Amino acid sequence: MKTIFTYIVSMLISIVPIYAQSGSSLKDFEKKLSDYYDPELIEDVVQAIGSTDQAKVWSWDIGDFSSDEHNDMACVVRYSKEKNKQCSIFFFVDINGSLIPTGTITRDFVDSPLEVGVAIRDASCFVTSKKEQFNWNIVGYRYRHGIFFESDTFSTSRIGTQTMETFSDHVQRRNNIHVFSTRNEETAYYHHFHDIPVYKKGDIIMPCYAGPCIIDKADDVVKGAFYWKGPSDASIHLLESLYDDTALRLKLFIKDDTLSEQHCDSCIQDKVTILLYDRIPGYDPERMEKKQEKNAPGFYVLDIIPSFEQPFSSRAIFHEERTGRTQLLSEESLNLKVRNDGYFIDIVIPFSFMPEIDLTALGKDIHSIGCTIVLTDSDNRFRPEEMTQIQSSDYEAGNPKSLGRLTFHPAGAQIGLIQPFFSKHLTETLLQLGF
């Protein structure tokens, strides 16, 4: 993550000339843009910024953050009439030969507008801003299918003699937490995990956050990496995760080129395990968990064991470690479909089997619990040493703090900033038509 931060900051330094300590006037900015755009497109930018005599541009970049192979543009603007320490950031996308302002946000600064900058790379536009000394944020934004949205967040901050870096990918839900010594960069804590979103059944999910959530990277293989031949050999695709008043529903596709099941007591077979924990795992330097809770935490294991012989069926065995309780989920709660390149699992888990969740609080705020999905893949059931395990976090057996997360979102909530560009035009058109 330090590499990302260093790269973006170095880009921002190269983009903003050293002499531009007071920002560039809009006329100077127009001259710079003339090397890249025709006058008609530059006029689109000027009209969107407005207040030509009061606006100064402090940072800008050109690149493709809409993934359409056309150059887009972003710029940081400070208005002289603005009393607060704040900048406006405009995002322009080349749509049908015009530079259209598809997104606008603001960022505060501490000492100078130079602390706010933009850089476009990897089909995203990154906005860097300083919150306080040694505390920086880099937020990625994208434009896809008429929607401008927040795609990922990176932050770095000081905690005493240590530095903490966090990264969250809002699209693929991958997260990293890295704590290391500021003096010698020795790692004190590292954790990578998926934060799996669960939405209210019937809720409208914006396509930019609709998934699927895919677990198929080399870092996700915690055992048998030598025998893993890639995502087609074994990987997890979480297609749907919904909840209602009574249960959690998960729909997964397990990509697997060789399906195997148990034929003897010592044989191993393909299976999916869902680990649940009624605390939020992660970095907890002050051990707040012990201060807040007197009861022992609950740890739950759900083994889903498929049968690939006709008629296809599965068993789901639920085990609660604290009480020793073991139960079978009903056959109606589990559905298995097999195809040549893997199998689908559609499972309904009643809340009575899971860590306690306050459904009334879900109407107001998100609620997270510990969760890791584990895929056990056995291409040769007679050779257990060749088994591969893929996980949605770097979970270590016996350490629930290394689990990932399962986050329930209230109805209508969004993971990050979303600005649907065409919604305003659609509304105006419908009003003109008399709706």
Legacy VTK file of the C-alpha trace (Angstrom):
# vtk DataFile Version 3.0
C-alpha trace
ASCII
DATASET POLYDATA
POINTS 435 float
0.000 0.000 0.000
2.936 2.339 0.592
3.774 1.854 -3.076
0.317 3.129 -4.092
0.604 6.157 -1.815
4.122 7.043 -3.003
3.151 6.632 -6.645
0.056 8.835 -6.439
1.795 11.567 -4.427
4.735 11.613 -6.860
2.280 11.972 -9.741
0.562 14.863 -8.017
3.897 16.607 -7.473
4.739 16.227 -11.161
1.305 17.482 -12.225
1.356 20.682 -10.136
4.223 23.025 -11.167
6.360 24.297 -8.297
5.786 27.886 -9.346
1.996 27.539 -9.112
1.884 28.201 -5.362
-1.179 30.393 -5.806
-2.969 28.261 -8.371
-3.517 28.934 -12.066
-6.087 31.364 -13.358
-8.817 29.957 -15.534
-7.303 31.646 -18.596
-3.931 29.990 -17.971
-5.732 26.708 -17.439
-7.480 27.087 -20.800
-4.088 27.541 -22.500
-2.800 24.315 -20.932
-5.896 22.411 -22.002
-5.513 23.673 -25.598
-2.665 21.167 -26.052
-5.185 18.354 -25.543
-8.675 19.559 -26.463
-10.467 21.617 -29.084
-11.871 25.035 -28.043
-15.436 23.653 -27.954
-14.509 21.067 -25.325
-12.551 23.604 -23.295
-15.617 25.838 -23.276
-17.571 22.921 -21.710
-15.079 22.924 -18.835
-15.145 26.704 -18.325
-18.941 26.816 -18.224
-19.074 24.024 -15.645
-16.522 25.702 -13.367
-18.090 29.174 -13.690
-16.969 32.307 -11.771
-14.057 32.728 -14.182
-12.649 35.753 -12.336
-12.763 34.031 -8.920
-11.698 30.464 -9.745
-8.148 29.131 -9.642
-7.044 25.645 -10.627
-4.600 23.956 -8.258
-4.331 20.477 -9.753
-5.524 18.699 -12.873
-4.928 15.575 -14.887
-6.044 13.979 -18.141
-6.642 10.268 -18.648
-9.343 7.635 -18.965
-11.379 6.940 -15.805
-14.515 5.948 -17.757
-12.800 2.937 -19.385
-13.973 3.891 -22.892
-10.501 4.643 -24.354
-11.239 8.386 -24.540
-9.425 10.991 -22.478
-11.367 12.357 -19.520
-10.272 15.203 -17.251
-10.394 16.136 -13.572
-9.374 19.358 -11.844
-9.199 20.904 -8.373
-10.689 24.404 -8.163
-10.563 26.936 -5.339
-12.916 29.925 -5.417
-11.655 33.136 -3.831
-15.103 33.809 -2.343
-14.976 30.484 -0.453
-14.562 31.275 3.266
-13.846 27.724 4.386
-10.623 25.856 3.665
-12.245 23.869 0.893
-11.709 22.982 -2.766
-14.156 21.807 -5.422
-13.199 18.896 -7.654
-14.774 18.505 -11.087
-14.774 15.263 -13.077
-15.327 15.544 -16.833
-16.026 12.589 -19.128
-15.782 12.648 -22.907
-19.331 11.719 -23.986
-20.174 11.986 -27.678
-17.480 14.594 -28.310
-18.269 16.825 -25.316
-16.597 17.092 -21.921
-19.528 16.492 -19.575
-19.246 17.176 -15.810
-20.363 13.797 -14.480
-19.262 14.262 -10.869
-18.492 17.026 -8.390
-17.154 16.708 -4.844
-15.455 18.925 -2.263
-12.388 18.364 -0.115
-11.091 20.300 2.884
-7.428 21.213 3.236
-5.306 22.072 6.272
-2.780 24.686 5.128
-2.909 24.999 1.342
-5.081 23.855 -1.601
-1.927 22.106 -2.840
-2.791 19.362 -0.335
-5.690 18.366 -2.622
-4.759 16.764 -5.925
-6.009 14.476 -8.694
-4.263 11.741 -10.673
-5.771 9.418 -13.300
-4.431 5.875 -13.728
-5.745 2.300 -14.053
-9.155 3.540 -15.317
-9.747 5.462 -12.059
-9.326 9.037 -10.913
-7.632 9.303 -7.509
-8.185 12.280 -5.230
-5.549 12.856 -2.562
-6.270 15.049 0.448
-4.643 15.785 3.789
-6.798 15.515 6.897
-4.107 16.426 9.412
-0.383 15.976 9.937
0.643 12.439 8.845
-2.983 11.655 7.956
-3.768 11.375 4.236
-6.625 9.914 2.194
-6.614 8.721 -1.415
-10.074 7.987 -2.827
-10.580 6.418 -6.249
-13.530 7.341 -8.472
-14.819 5.791 -11.693
-17.477 6.472 -14.276
-19.254 3.409 -15.645
-22.594 3.009 -17.474
-23.795 6.513 -16.634
-22.817 6.352 -12.939
-20.022 8.268 -11.230
-19.051 6.416 -8.057
-16.447 5.892 -5.362
-14.461 2.746 -6.159
-11.828 2.460 -3.416
-10.245 4.226 -0.448
-6.691 4.270 0.872
-5.694 6.069 4.074
-2.541 6.421 6.116
-2.252 7.749 9.675
0.074 7.774 12.678
-0.660 5.860 15.873
2.079 6.758 18.326
5.313 5.329 16.926
3.450 3.297 14.315
1.873 3.994 10.948
-1.396 2.388 9.922
-2.451 1.990 6.287
-5.901 0.790 5.290
-7.235 -0.010 1.838
-10.845 -0.799 0.846
-11.959 -1.853 -2.622
-15.686 -1.056 -2.689
-16.254 -3.000 -5.925
-14.539 -6.320 -5.227
-14.713 -5.781 -1.432
-11.024 -6.543 -0.856
-9.502 -4.884 2.202
-6.059 -4.555 3.749
-4.920 -3.286 7.145
-1.173 -2.822 7.631
0.421 -1.489 10.818
4.182 -1.014 10.899
6.918 0.844 12.756
7.352 4.374 11.415
11.078 4.219 12.184
12.129 0.921 10.584
8.926 -0.182 8.744
8.816 -3.480 10.636
5.322 -4.976 10.342
3.375 -5.175 13.598
0.044 -6.275 12.101
-1.207 -7.256 8.662
-4.639 -8.505 7.632
-6.270 -8.885 4.217
-9.908 -9.870 3.917
-13.153 -9.522 1.994
-15.943 -7.447 3.504
-18.969 -9.172 1.965
-22.019 -6.893 1.623
-25.500 -8.211 2.396
-28.456 -6.198 1.081
-32.094 -6.077 2.090
-34.163 -8.390 -0.098
-36.062 -6.348 -2.677
-33.689 -3.390 -2.413
-32.332 -1.806 -5.599
-28.569 -2.273 -5.786
-26.564 0.032 -8.030
-24.708 -2.011 -10.687
-21.340 -0.564 -9.639
-21.669 -2.338 -6.268
-23.801 -5.309 -7.303
-20.911 -7.751 -7.584
-20.163 -10.543 -7.997
-17.568 -10.795 -5.244
-14.780 -13.025 -6.604
-12.168 -14.844 -4.522
-9.626 -16.116 -7.049
-6.243 -14.484 -6.391
-3.013 -16.221 -5.429
-3.132 -14.414 -2.056
-6.456 -16.165 -1.384
-4.870 -19.634 -1.636
-3.759 -20.515 1.896
-2.999 -24.191 1.349
-1.887 -26.267 -1.632
-0.798 -23.312 -3.762
1.655 -25.585 -5.613
-1.244 -27.722 -6.879
-3.560 -24.796 -7.676
-3.680 -24.207 -11.433
-5.575 -20.912 -11.344
-9.159 -19.594 -11.011
-10.593 -22.260 -13.348
-9.186 -24.956 -11.057
-10.845 -23.571 -7.948
-12.344 -20.178 -7.061
-15.342 -18.670 -5.256
-17.866 -16.372 -6.936
-20.371 -14.878 -4.519
-23.229 -13.938 -6.835
-25.872 -12.788 -4.367
-26.125 -12.031 -0.652
-29.511 -10.920 0.688
-31.391 -10.871 3.976
-34.990 -10.554 5.126
-36.576 -10.618 8.568
-35.804 -14.288 9.150
-32.740 -15.429 7.237
-29.588 -14.786 5.238
-29.508 -16.038 1.649
-26.257 -16.684 -0.215
-25.869 -17.733 -3.823
-22.410 -18.943 -4.818
-20.824 -20.345 -7.920
-17.806 -22.532 -7.223
-15.606 -22.755 -10.283
-13.987 -26.179 -10.257
-12.731 -28.220 -13.218
-12.649 -31.529 -11.286
-15.458 -32.429 -8.892
-14.814 -35.018 -6.207
-16.762 -36.363 -3.254
-16.020 -38.675 -0.371
-16.066 -42.431 -1.110
-14.219 -43.722 1.970
-13.699 -42.665 5.581
-10.171 -41.388 4.952
-10.979 -39.712 1.627
-11.349 -35.969 1.313
-13.780 -34.168 -0.940
-14.822 -30.758 -2.256
-16.782 -28.656 0.207
-17.549 -25.074 1.212
-17.227 -23.897 4.804
-18.669 -20.638 6.141
-17.131 -19.399 9.392
-19.124 -16.871 11.440
-18.113 -14.863 14.511
-20.284 -12.501 16.534
-17.565 -9.834 16.848
-16.072 -7.514 14.235
-12.565 -8.822 13.538
-9.672 -6.535 12.723
-7.052 -4.340 14.369
-7.955 -3.578 17.998
-4.921 -2.074 19.763
-6.909 -1.017 22.829
-8.703 -4.374 23.110
-12.102 -2.660 23.166
-13.797 -6.011 22.663
-12.961 -7.132 26.203
-14.153 -3.822 27.631
-17.474 -3.926 25.790
-18.483 -7.562 26.131
-18.616 -9.812 29.186
-20.019 -12.884 27.435
-17.692 -15.216 25.570
-17.811 -14.610 21.806
-19.652 -17.101 19.640
-17.920 -18.944 16.796
-19.993 -20.852 14.236
-18.988 -23.311 11.507
-21.271 -24.202 8.579
-20.031 -27.067 6.373
-21.749 -27.415 2.994
-20.999 -30.856 1.574
-22.162 -31.380 -2.009
-22.931 -34.663 -3.743
-22.128 -34.678 -7.456
-23.887 -37.930 -8.299
-27.450 -37.972 -9.599
-29.699 -36.814 -8.065
-27.557 -33.852 -7.034
-27.936 -32.939 -3.372
-26.067 -31.359 -0.481
-25.858 -31.463 3.271
-25.304 -28.409 5.457
-24.040 -29.063 8.988
-24.051 -26.198 11.461
-21.832 -26.278 14.566
-21.647 -23.723 17.378
-18.346 -24.058 19.242
-19.372 -22.310 22.467
-22.289 -24.643 23.191
-21.203 -27.661 21.159
-24.577 -27.606 19.383
-24.645 -29.333 15.962
-27.624 -29.143 13.599
-28.530 -30.046 10.062
-30.137 -27.394 7.874
-33.351 -28.554 6.255
-33.218 -29.835 2.691
-35.438 -26.936 1.611
-32.736 -24.492 2.715
-30.141 -25.784 0.273
-30.078 -26.170 -3.487
-27.249 -27.541 -5.644
-26.826 -27.240 -9.417
-23.892 -28.821 -11.216
-22.393 -27.938 -14.555
-19.170 -28.825 -16.399
-17.021 -26.045 -14.928
-18.294 -26.094 -11.336
-21.434 -25.917 -9.255
-23.969 -23.456 -7.821
-24.937 -23.367 -4.151
-28.077 -21.527 -3.091
-28.444 -21.588 0.690
-30.841 -19.970 3.158
-29.416 -19.677 6.689
-32.000 -18.862 9.374
-30.900 -16.155 11.790
-31.611 -18.594 14.608
-28.517 -20.519 13.503
-26.283 -17.433 13.353
-24.736 -14.862 15.684
-27.413 -12.589 17.132
-28.267 -9.699 14.823
-30.390 -6.726 15.867
-32.737 -6.428 12.897
-34.361 -3.271 14.262
-31.001 -1.479 14.209
-30.467 -2.519 10.600
-33.050 0.009 9.517
-30.663 2.803 10.486
-27.075 1.638 10.189
-24.852 -1.158 8.920
-24.067 -4.169 11.086
-20.963 -6.342 10.673
-19.953 -9.754 12.003
-16.908 -11.905 11.369
-17.146 -14.151 8.316
-14.794 -16.118 6.086
-15.779 -18.437 3.241
-13.439 -21.398 2.783
-13.354 -23.577 -0.341
-11.750 -26.980 0.000
-10.826 -28.354 -3.424
-9.680 -31.951 -3.865
-8.858 -32.989 -7.412
-7.608 -36.365 -6.140
-9.543 -37.640 -3.151
-6.895 -40.321 -2.456
-4.106 -37.735 -2.085
-5.043 -35.372 0.758
-1.640 -33.679 0.553
-2.700 -32.224 -2.821
-5.759 -30.496 -1.361
-6.168 -26.780 -2.041
-7.886 -24.290 0.258
-9.060 -20.849 -0.846
-10.363 -18.311 1.692
-11.978 -14.894 1.672
-9.457 -13.745 4.307
-6.038 -14.722 5.637
-7.783 -16.664 8.392
-5.625 -18.677 10.784
-7.273 -21.582 12.605
-8.036 -20.648 16.209
-7.701 -16.908 15.572
-11.150 -15.427 14.858
-9.613 -11.947 14.672
-8.204 -12.972 11.280
-11.663 -13.581 9.819
-13.174 -11.374 7.146
-16.475 -9.549 7.496
-20.114 -9.941 6.580
-21.778 -6.512 6.540
-25.565 -6.063 6.520
-26.679 -2.831 4.824
-30.013 -1.146 5.625
-32.505 -0.642 2.804
-31.512 2.177 0.467
-27.947 2.445 1.777
-24.985 2.678 -0.588
-21.415 1.581 0.052
-19.817 4.781 -1.251
-20.571 8.044 -3.046
-22.803 7.614 -6.104
-23.874 10.303 -8.569
-26.062 8.850 -11.371
-25.431 11.243 -14.252
-28.485 10.442 -16.355
-31.024 10.467 -13.498
-31.477 14.258 -13.680
-31.987 14.171 -17.459
-34.397 11.256 -17.145
-36.419 13.103 -14.497
-36.607 16.249 -16.648
-37.699 14.219 -19.689
-40.417 12.419 -17.727
-41.709 15.732 -16.358
-41.835 17.170 -19.873
-43.864 14.142 -20.956
-46.357 14.779 -18.169
-45.381 12.130 -15.650
LINES 1 436
435 0 1 2 3 4 5 6 7 8 9 10 11 12 13 14 15 16 17 18 19 20 21 22 23 24 25 26 27 28 29 30 31 32 33 34 35 36 37 38 39 40 41 42 43 44 45 46 47 48 49 50 51 52 53 54 55 56 57 58 59 60 61 62 63 64 65 66 67 68 69 70 71 72 73 74 75 76 77 78 79 80 81 82 83 84 85 86 87 88 89 90 91 92 93 94 95 96 97 98 99 100 101 102 103 104 105 106 107 108 109 110 111 112 113 114 115 116 117 118 119 120 121 122 123 124 125 126 127 128 129 130 131 132 133 134 135 136 137 138 139 140 141 142 143 144 145 146 147 148 149 150 151 152 153 154 155 156 157 158 159 160 161 162 163 164 165 166 167 168 169 170 171 172 173 174 175 176 177 178 179 180 181 182 183 184 185 186 187 188 189 190 191 192 193 194 195 196 197 198 199 200 201 202 203 204 205 206 207 208 209 210 211 212 213 214 215 216 217 218 219 220 221 222 223 224 225 226 227 228 229 230 231 232 233 234 235 236 237 238 239 240 241 242 243 244 245 246 247 248 249 250 251 252 253 254 255 256 257 258 259 260 261 262 263 264 265 266 267 268 269 270 271 272 273 274 275 276 277 278 279 280 281 282 283 284 285 286 287 288 289 290 291 292 293 294 295 296 297 298 299 300 301 302 303 304 305 306 307 308 309 310 311 312 313 314 315 316 317 318 319 320 321 322 323 324 325 326 327 328 329 330 331 332 333 334 335 336 337 338 339 340 341 342 343 344 345 346 347 348 349 350 351 352 353 354 355 356 357 358 359 360 361 362 363 364 365 366 367 368 369 370 371 372 373 374 375 376 377 378 379 380 381 382 383 384 385 386 387 388 389 390 391 392 393 394 395 396 397 398 399 400 401 402 403 404 405 406 407 408 409 410 411 412 413 414 415 416 417 418 419 420 421 422 423 424 425 426 427 428 429 430 431 432 433 434
